[in-house]
Amino acid sequence: MIFGVSIYEILTVSTIIFFIGIYGFVTRKNLIAMLMSVELILNAGALNFVVINKYLFPDALGGVIFSLFIIAVAAAETALALAIIINLYRLIMSLKTDDLETMKF
């Protein structure tokens, strides 16, 4: 138990966050909402790394190190995705995925 909460409850919350991210990515048409859904998916993975590491190896920091790498990759991905989204908005004045026919060619 971590702070009085069992590992099953934390993994259940992580699973719910992951599937909310999957649902948001599949159903949203706005690029910003899709980016936020990808961030939810990455945060659920980072939470899994930390919780499973704390459960299996309480004194080791391997899961925390992996989650820091996930956070760094998520920050780089967000910066790059926002730059692409800003350039697309300047080009076509829309953030909907239906309007992005210019990326086909």
C-alpha positions in Angstrom: 0.0 0.0 0.0 1.2 3.4 -1.0 -0.1 6.2 1.3 -3.0 4.0 2.3 -4.1 3.3 -1.3 -3.6 -0.2 -2.8 -1.8 -0.8 -6.1 -5.1 -2.0 -7.7 -6.8 1.3 -7.1 -3.9 3.3 -8.5 -3.7 1.0 -11.6 -7.4 1.3 -12.0 -7.1 5.1 -12.1 -4.2 4.8 -14.5 -6.2 2.6 -16.8 -9.2 5.0 -16.7 -6.9 7.9 -17.6 -5.3 5.8 -20.4 -8.7 5.0 -22.0 -10.0 8.5 -21.6 -7.0 9.6 -23.6 -7.6 6.9 -26.2 -11.3 7.9 -26.5 -10.4 11.6 -26.7 -7.8 10.9 -29.5 -10.2 8.8 -31.5 -13.3 11.0 -31.2 -11.9 14.5 -31.3 -11.5 16.5 -34.5 -9.6 19.4 -33.0 -5.8 19.1 -33.0 -5.3 20.7 -29.6 -7.8 18.3 -28.0 -6.0 15.4 -29.7 -2.7 16.6 -28.3 -4.2 16.8 -24.8 -5.4 13.2 -25.2 -1.9 12.0 -26.2 -0.6 13.8 -23.0 -3.2 11.8 -20.9 -1.9 8.6 -22.5 1.7 9.4 -21.7 0.8 10.4 -18.1 -1.0 7.2 -17.5 2.1 5.3 -18.7 4.3 7.4 -16.4 2.0 6.7 -13.4 2.2 2.9 -14.2 6.0 3.0 -14.2 6.2 4.8 -10.8 3.5 2.6 -9.1 4.8 -0.7 -10.3 8.4 0.2 -9.4 7.3 1.3 -6.0 5.4 -2.0 -5.5 8.2 -4.3 -6.8 11.3 -2.5 -5.8 10.5 0.0 -3.0 14.1 1.3 -2.6 15.0 1.5 -6.3 14.4 4.6 -8.5 14.1 2.9 -11.9 10.4 3.7 -12.4 10.9 7.3 -11.4 13.8 7.6 -13.9 11.6 6.2 -16.7 8.8 8.5 -15.8 11.2 11.5 -16.0 12.2 10.4 -19.5 8.5 10.1 -20.4 7.9 13.6 -19.1 10.9 14.9 -21.1 9.6 13.2 -24.3 6.1 14.6 -23.6 7.5 18.1 -23.3 9.4 17.8 -26.5 6.4 16.3 -28.3 4.2 19.1 -27.1 6.6 21.8 -28.2 7.0 20.2 -31.6 3.2 19.6 -32.0 2.3 23.1 -31.0 4.8 24.5 -33.5 3.2 22.4 -36.3 -0.3 23.3 -35.2 0.5 27.0 -35.2 2.0 26.8 -38.7 -1.0 24.8 -39.9 -3.4 27.4 -38.4 -1.5 30.2 -40.2 -1.7 28.3 -43.4 -5.4 27.2 -43.5 -7.0 29.1 -40.5 -8.5 26.0 -39.0 -7.6 23.4 -36.4 -10.0 20.7 -37.5 -8.6 17.5 -38.8 -11.2 17.5 -41.6 -9.7 20.7 -43.1 -6.1 19.3 -43.3 -6.1 18.2 -46.9 -2.9 20.2 -47.5 -0.9 17.6 -45.6 -1.8 14.9 -48.2 0.7 16.2 -50.7 
